[in-house]
Amino acid sequence: MAQLAAFPLQALAALSLAGASALAHAAWPDRPISLVVGFTAGGSADTLARTIAEPLARRLGVPVIVDNVVGAGGTIATQRVVRAKPDGNTIILASNSEIVLARHFNNAIAYDGTKDLRPVTLVGVMPMVLVAGPKVPVTSVEAMLARAKTQAGADTFASSGIGTALHIAGEMLNQQAKVSIQHVPYKGGVPMLTDIIGGNVDYGYFMVPSVLAYLKEGKVKPLGTTSKTNCEVLQGIPAMSASKALANYDFGVWTGVFAPKGVADTVVTRLNTEINAVMREPQVLRMLDQACIGQSGGTPADFAKLIQTDAQKMRQIATPDIGAVR
């Protein structure tokens, strides 16, 4: 009889715990959310994150704080989120650089971005812009390649880190045009621009938001865009594929929001819904247009499919001759 009497008490305790857990999930979010970015303040990733953070905070009812965790081409930030508690309070804005590419270049990276994070939503796909410093005597990709062939290994290009999309963009040019322009890695767009303008580096690949003002002010010279599709703010800048040596050149960068693996489906669904709504707000749409960002939104499953497709393509591009490990 004592055992029979104990059973209802145990059942009640279990139900009580389950109810408490459900209430905890129902209460999410109940404290500030950290939106991690792997690059410096003022760069394109940071600008995009801050554009999203304010309206997302308004929709969720809690602060969304942009946390710049700088270094190693965004992989330090990504590793932090991989290891974060999967409660929905730590998320990351990351690109194919950190999620797909980086592990091909660094054996020390312990995570697999295609498996160790949960895709939430695609924020957008954008081209990169190749620019030259004001002291470099070229104004076109053709002139850049001609110069590189006359002084092999002397010219340099900047990127935001080894294994980033900006790095791959430069190495793809080297591969296809059969030149040797040396890579100089940085921690973000601002220090890259400082050294390009100062003449310490010849060229650089940039996301549109981090370089657009400098283009408008004439502080750097646009040579070409990495994608065959263009946008209004880049009108007048030719695609790099217009060069005969780069006829097959076509490379864009996707950016999206991820959560730690193991986060609840309800949290992912809510984040997806709210971020997609944010991406449709007029001020955000204006920023996306200015940044040349297209193809945003969709379901987590849509985003996961894009990531897997991109991972397959990048495995073919990231070869040992550009420093990739296999």
Protein Blocks (a to p, Z undefined) as FASTA:
>chain_A
ZZmmmmmmmmmmmmmmmmmmmmmmmmpccbdcddddfbdehiaklmmmmmmmmmmmmmno
pacdddddeeehhlmmmmmmmmpccehpaccdddfklmmmmmmmomklmbdfklmpccfb
dfbdcdddddddfklccfbfklmmmmmmmmghkaccddebehiaklmmmmmmmmmnopac
dddddfbfklmmmmmmnopafbdcddfklmmmmmmnopaccfbdfbfbdcfklgoiacfk
lpmklmmgccdddddddddehiafklmmmmmmmmmmmmmpmklmmmmmmnopgheedjfk
lmmmmmmmmmmmmmmmmcfknopaZZ
